[in-house]
Amino acid sequence: EDLHGLLSDVLGRHPEVEAVSSGAILSTYQRTRIEDVCARLGLTSLSYMWRMSDQRRVLDSVLDDGGIDAVLVRTACPPGLTPRRHLGRSLRELRDSGELDRLGER
């Protein structure tokens, strides 16, 4: 699997790495997948934002206060986000246009 290969490569280049921090907020699948890979590699999985806030509040905070220009580089949730239409666009643009809200209603 991709995540295991990536983290194995990171460990090979940086053996001092002890933990992985993820942005999992509500997705149990995402959190447990990362925890499983970390456990197999002897790493600690850190999910500081797990169940701490709703996704919209976290997104707004990152985009408005964090000075981050987040760009969509991959999508795996059809029929909502589609590669031709959404990849390469900023999350701020999608949010401000109301498109993220419309996608969340599907």
PyMOL commands that place a pseudoatom at each C-alpha (Angstrom):
pseudoatom trace, name=CA, resn=GLU, resi=1, chain=A, elem=C, hetatm=0, pos=[0.000, 0.000, 0.000]
pseudoatom trace, name=CA, resn=ASP, resi=2, chain=A, elem=C, hetatm=0, pos=[1.122, 3.540, -0.752]
pseudoatom trace, name=CA, resn=LEU, resi=3, chain=A, elem=C, hetatm=0, pos=[1.226, 4.919, 2.799]
pseudoatom trace, name=CA, resn=HIS, resi=4, chain=A, elem=C, hetatm=0, pos=[3.302, 2.018, 4.105]
pseudoatom trace, name=CA, resn=GLY, resi=5, chain=A, elem=C, hetatm=0, pos=[5.765, 2.393, 1.233]
pseudoatom trace, name=CA, resn=LEU, resi=6, chain=A, elem=C, hetatm=0, pos=[6.034, 6.132, 1.740]
pseudoatom trace, name=CA, resn=LEU, resi=7, chain=A, elem=C, hetatm=0, pos=[6.625, 5.891, 5.485]
pseudoatom trace, name=CA, resn=SER, resi=8, chain=A, elem=C, hetatm=0, pos=[9.110, 3.043, 4.997]
pseudoatom trace, name=CA, resn=ASP, resi=9, chain=A, elem=C, hetatm=0, pos=[11.041, 5.282, 2.633]
pseudoatom trace, name=CA, resn=VAL, resi=10, chain=A, elem=C, hetatm=0, pos=[10.937, 8.155, 5.131]
pseudoatom trace, name=CA, resn=LEU, resi=11, chain=A, elem=C, hetatm=0, pos=[12.252, 5.864, 7.883]
pseudoatom trace, name=CA, resn=GLY, resi=12, chain=A, elem=C, hetatm=0, pos=[15.042, 4.664, 5.617]
pseudoatom trace, name=CA, resn=ARG, resi=13, chain=A, elem=C, hetatm=0, pos=[16.161, 8.223, 4.980]
pseudoatom trace, name=CA, resn=HIS, resi=14, chain=A, elem=C, hetatm=0, pos=[15.378, 9.575, 8.455]
pseudoatom trace, name=CA, resn=PRO, resi=15, chain=A, elem=C, hetatm=0, pos=[15.647, 6.793, 11.057]
pseudoatom trace, name=CA, resn=GLU, resi=16, chain=A, elem=C, hetatm=0, pos=[15.207, 9.359, 13.835]
pseudoatom trace, name=CA, resn=VAL, resi=17, chain=A, elem=C, hetatm=0, pos=[11.501, 9.725, 12.960]
pseudoatom trace, name=CA, resn=GLU, resi=18, chain=A, elem=C, hetatm=0, pos=[9.330, 8.388, 15.785]
pseudoatom trace, name=CA, resn=ALA, resi=19, chain=A, elem=C, hetatm=0, pos=[5.802, 9.540, 14.963]
pseudoatom trace, name=CA, resn=VAL, resi=20, chain=A, elem=C, hetatm=0, pos=[3.381, 10.572, 12.236]
pseudoatom trace, name=CA, resn=SER, resi=21, chain=A, elem=C, hetatm=0, pos=[0.943, 13.431, 12.700]
pseudoatom trace, name=CA, resn=SER, resi=22, chain=A, elem=C, hetatm=0, pos=[-2.230, 13.285, 10.635]
pseudoatom trace, name=CA, resn=GLY, resi=23, chain=A, elem=C, hetatm=0, pos=[-5.113, 15.660, 10.104]
pseudoatom trace, name=CA, resn=ALA, resi=24, chain=A, elem=C, hetatm=0, pos=[-7.843, 13.081, 10.652]
pseudoatom trace, name=CA, resn=ILE, resi=25, chain=A, elem=C, hetatm=0, pos=[-10.838, 14.884, 12.140]
pseudoatom trace, name=CA, resn=LEU, resi=26, chain=A, elem=C, hetatm=0, pos=[-13.888, 12.661, 11.757]
pseudoatom trace, name=CA, resn=SER, resi=27, chain=A, elem=C, hetatm=0, pos=[-12.935, 9.777, 9.474]
pseudoatom trace, name=CA, resn=THR, resi=28, chain=A, elem=C, hetatm=0, pos=[-12.481, 6.630, 11.535]
pseudoatom trace, name=CA, resn=TYR, resi=29, chain=A, elem=C, hetatm=0, pos=[-11.238, 4.852, 8.399]
pseudoatom trace, name=CA, resn=GLN, resi=30, chain=A, elem=C, hetatm=0, pos=[-8.527, 7.457, 7.850]
pseudoatom trace, name=CA, resn=ARG, resi=31, chain=A, elem=C, hetatm=0, pos=[-7.394, 7.459, 11.480]
pseudoatom trace, name=CA, resn=THR, resi=32, chain=A, elem=C, hetatm=0, pos=[-7.311, 3.664, 11.886]
pseudoatom trace, name=CA, resn=ARG, resi=33, chain=A, elem=C, hetatm=0, pos=[-5.555, 3.173, 8.540]
pseudoatom trace, name=CA, resn=ILE, resi=34, chain=A, elem=C, hetatm=0, pos=[-2.771, 5.518, 9.620]
pseudoatom trace, name=CA, resn=GLU, resi=35, chain=A, elem=C, hetatm=0, pos=[-2.608, 3.906, 13.078]
pseudoatom trace, name=CA, resn=ASP, resi=36, chain=A, elem=C, hetatm=0, pos=[-2.291, 0.439, 11.505]
pseudoatom trace, name=CA, resn=VAL, resi=37, chain=A, elem=C, hetatm=0, pos=[0.563, 1.461, 9.207]
pseudoatom trace, name=CA, resn=CYS, resi=38, chain=A, elem=C, hetatm=0, pos=[2.337, 3.249, 12.047]
pseudoatom trace, name=CA, resn=ALA, resi=39, chain=A, elem=C, hetatm=0, pos=[2.005, 0.214, 14.328]
pseudoatom trace, name=CA, resn=ARG, resi=40, chain=A, elem=C, hetatm=0, pos=[3.528, -2.064, 11.678]
pseudoatom trace, name=CA, resn=LEU, resi=41, chain=A, elem=C, hetatm=0, pos=[6.477, 0.305, 11.323]
pseudoatom trace, name=CA, resn=GLY, resi=42, chain=A, elem=C, hetatm=0, pos=[6.948, 0.935, 15.055]
pseudoatom trace, name=CA, resn=LEU, resi=43, chain=A, elem=C, hetatm=0, pos=[5.827, 4.559, 14.792]
pseudoatom trace, name=CA, resn=THR, resi=44, chain=A, elem=C, hetatm=0, pos=[3.454, 6.518, 17.011]
pseudoatom trace, name=CA, resn=SER, resi=45, chain=A, elem=C, hetatm=0, pos=[0.338, 7.875, 15.311]
pseudoatom trace, name=CA, resn=LEU, resi=46, chain=A, elem=C, hetatm=0, pos=[-0.651, 11.376, 16.428]
pseudoatom trace, name=CA, resn=SER, resi=47, chain=A, elem=C, hetatm=0, pos=[-4.153, 12.621, 15.596]
pseudoatom trace, name=CA, resn=TYR, resi=48, chain=A, elem=C, hetatm=0, pos=[-4.347, 15.861, 17.541]
pseudoatom trace, name=CA, resn=MET, resi=49, chain=A, elem=C, hetatm=0, pos=[-7.508, 17.117, 15.861]
pseudoatom trace, name=CA, resn=TRP, resi=50, chain=A, elem=C, hetatm=0, pos=[-9.477, 13.861, 16.167]
pseudoatom trace, name=CA, resn=ARG, resi=51, chain=A, elem=C, hetatm=0, pos=[-13.034, 14.727, 17.239]
pseudoatom trace, name=CA, resn=MET, resi=52, chain=A, elem=C, hetatm=0, pos=[-11.938, 18.137, 18.558]
pseudoatom trace, name=CA, resn=SER, resi=53, chain=A, elem=C, hetatm=0, pos=[-14.016, 20.265, 16.222]
pseudoatom trace, name=CA, resn=ASP, resi=54, chain=A, elem=C, hetatm=0, pos=[-16.268, 20.095, 13.232]
pseudoatom trace, name=CA, resn=GLN, resi=55, chain=A, elem=C, hetatm=0, pos=[-14.606, 19.899, 9.829]
pseudoatom trace, name=CA, resn=ARG, resi=56, chain=A, elem=C, hetatm=0, pos=[-15.906, 23.260, 8.648]
pseudoatom trace, name=CA, resn=ARG, resi=57, chain=A, elem=C, hetatm=0, pos=[-14.481, 25.086, 11.668]
pseudoatom trace, name=CA, resn=VAL, resi=58, chain=A, elem=C, hetatm=0, pos=[-11.071, 23.475, 11.145]
pseudoatom trace, name=CA, resn=LEU, resi=59, chain=A, elem=C, hetatm=0, pos=[-11.115, 24.284, 7.413]
pseudoatom trace, name=CA, resn=ASP, resi=60, chain=A, elem=C, hetatm=0, pos=[-12.094, 27.905, 8.039]
pseudoatom trace, name=CA, resn=SER, resi=61, chain=A, elem=C, hetatm=0, pos=[-9.407, 28.275, 10.687]
pseudoatom trace, name=CA, resn=VAL, resi=62, chain=A, elem=C, hetatm=0, pos=[-6.688, 26.871, 8.434]
pseudoatom trace, name=CA, resn=LEU, resi=63, chain=A, elem=C, hetatm=0, pos=[-7.708, 28.889, 5.396]
pseudoatom trace, name=CA, resn=ASP, resi=64, chain=A, elem=C, hetatm=0, pos=[-8.455, 32.168, 7.183]
pseudoatom trace, name=CA, resn=ASP, resi=65, chain=A, elem=C, hetatm=0, pos=[-5.979, 32.228, 10.055]
pseudoatom trace, name=CA, resn=GLY, resi=66, chain=A, elem=C, hetatm=0, pos=[-3.253, 29.805, 9.069]
pseudoatom trace, name=CA, resn=GLY, resi=67, chain=A, elem=C, hetatm=0, pos=[-1.897, 31.599, 6.019]
pseudoatom trace, name=CA, resn=ILE, resi=68, chain=A, elem=C, hetatm=0, pos=[-2.032, 28.334, 4.088]
pseudoatom trace, name=CA, resn=ASP, resi=69, chain=A, elem=C, hetatm=0, pos=[-2.862, 28.179, 0.397]
pseudoatom trace, name=CA, resn=ALA, resi=70, chain=A, elem=C, hetatm=0, pos=[-4.228, 24.634, 0.196]
pseudoatom trace, name=CA, resn=VAL, resi=71, chain=A, elem=C, hetatm=0, pos=[-4.686, 23.189, -3.296]
pseudoatom trace, name=CA, resn=LEU, resi=72, chain=A, elem=C, hetatm=0, pos=[-6.672, 20.064, -4.132]
pseudoatom trace, name=CA, resn=VAL, resi=73, chain=A, elem=C, hetatm=0, pos=[-4.237, 17.497, -5.552]
pseudoatom trace, name=CA, resn=ARG, resi=74, chain=A, elem=C, hetatm=0, pos=[-6.245, 14.262, -5.324]
pseudoatom trace, name=CA, resn=THR, resi=75, chain=A, elem=C, hetatm=0, pos=[-9.850, 13.230, -4.986]
pseudoatom trace, name=CA, resn=ALA, resi=76, chain=A, elem=C, hetatm=0, pos=[-11.453, 9.897, -4.239]
pseudoatom trace, name=CA, resn=CYS, resi=77, chain=A, elem=C, hetatm=0, pos=[-15.059, 10.788, -3.540]
pseudoatom trace, name=CA, resn=PRO, resi=78, chain=A, elem=C, hetatm=0, pos=[-17.159, 10.674, -6.696]
pseudoatom trace, name=CA, resn=PRO, resi=79, chain=A, elem=C, hetatm=0, pos=[-19.743, 11.817, -7.610]
pseudoatom trace, name=CA, resn=GLY, resi=80, chain=A, elem=C, hetatm=0, pos=[-18.813, 14.973, -5.659]
pseudoatom trace, name=CA, resn=LEU, resi=81, chain=A, elem=C, hetatm=0, pos=[-15.282, 16.143, -6.367]
pseudoatom trace, name=CA, resn=THR, resi=82, chain=A, elem=C, hetatm=0, pos=[-14.129, 15.296, -9.870]
pseudoatom trace, name=CA, resn=PRO, resi=83, chain=A, elem=C, hetatm=0, pos=[-10.551, 15.467, -11.163]
pseudoatom trace, name=CA, resn=ARG, resi=84, chain=A, elem=C, hetatm=0, pos=[-11.247, 17.477, -14.328]
pseudoatom trace, name=CA, resn=ARG, resi=85, chain=A, elem=C, hetatm=0, pos=[-13.259, 20.096, -12.524]
pseudoatom trace, name=CA, resn=HIS, resi=86, chain=A, elem=C, hetatm=0, pos=[-11.609, 20.359, -9.107]
pseudoatom trace, name=CA, resn=LEU, resi=87, chain=A, elem=C, hetatm=0, pos=[-7.945, 19.308, -9.170]
pseudoatom trace, name=CA, resn=GLY, resi=88, chain=A, elem=C, hetatm=0, pos=[-5.524, 22.214, -9.002]
pseudoatom trace, name=CA, resn=ARG, resi=89, chain=A, elem=C, hetatm=0, pos=[-8.083, 24.591, -7.492]
pseudoatom trace, name=CA, resn=SER, resi=90, chain=A, elem=C, hetatm=0, pos=[-7.545, 26.154, -4.102]
pseudoatom trace, name=CA, resn=LEU, resi=91, chain=A, elem=C, hetatm=0, pos=[-9.747, 25.063, -1.213]
pseudoatom trace, name=CA, resn=ARG, resi=92, chain=A, elem=C, hetatm=0, pos=[-10.293, 28.732, -0.364]
pseudoatom trace, name=CA, resn=GLU, resi=93, chain=A, elem=C, hetatm=0, pos=[-11.690, 29.318, -3.871]
pseudoatom trace, name=CA, resn=LEU, resi=94, chain=A, elem=C, hetatm=0, pos=[-13.961, 26.258, -3.613]
pseudoatom trace, name=CA, resn=ARG, resi=95, chain=A, elem=C, hetatm=0, pos=[-15.174, 27.296, -0.175]
pseudoatom trace, name=CA, resn=ASP, resi=96, chain=A, elem=C, hetatm=0, pos=[-15.716, 30.966, -1.021]
pseudoatom trace, name=CA, resn=SER, resi=97, chain=A, elem=C, hetatm=0, pos=[-17.665, 30.093, -4.169]
pseudoatom trace, name=CA, resn=GLY, resi=98, chain=A, elem=C, hetatm=0, pos=[-19.998, 27.889, -2.100]
pseudoatom trace, name=CA, resn=GLU, resi=99, chain=A, elem=C, hetatm=0, pos=[-18.974, 24.835, -4.101]
pseudoatom trace, name=CA, resn=LEU, resi=100, chain=A, elem=C, hetatm=0, pos=[-17.728, 22.917, -1.042]
pseudoatom trace, name=CA, resn=ASP, resi=101, chain=A, elem=C, hetatm=0, pos=[-21.094, 23.442, 0.656]
pseudoatom trace, name=CA, resn=ARG, resi=102, chain=A, elem=C, hetatm=0, pos=[-22.943, 22.143, -2.399]
pseudoatom trace, name=CA, resn=LEU, resi=103, chain=A, elem=C, hetatm=0, pos=[-20.643, 19.124, -2.597]
pseudoatom trace, name=CA, resn=GLY, resi=104, chain=A, elem=C, hetatm=0, pos=[-21.224, 18.372, 1.096]
pseudoatom trace, name=CA, resn=GLU, resi=105, chain=A, elem=C, hetatm=0, pos=[-24.973, 18.234, 0.513]
pseudoatom trace, name=CA, resn=ARG, resi=106, chain=A, elem=C, hetatm=0, pos=[-24.724, 15.353, -1.994]
for i in range(1, 106): cmd.bond("trace and resi %d" % i, "trace and resi %d" % (i + 1))
show_as sticks, trace
zoom trace
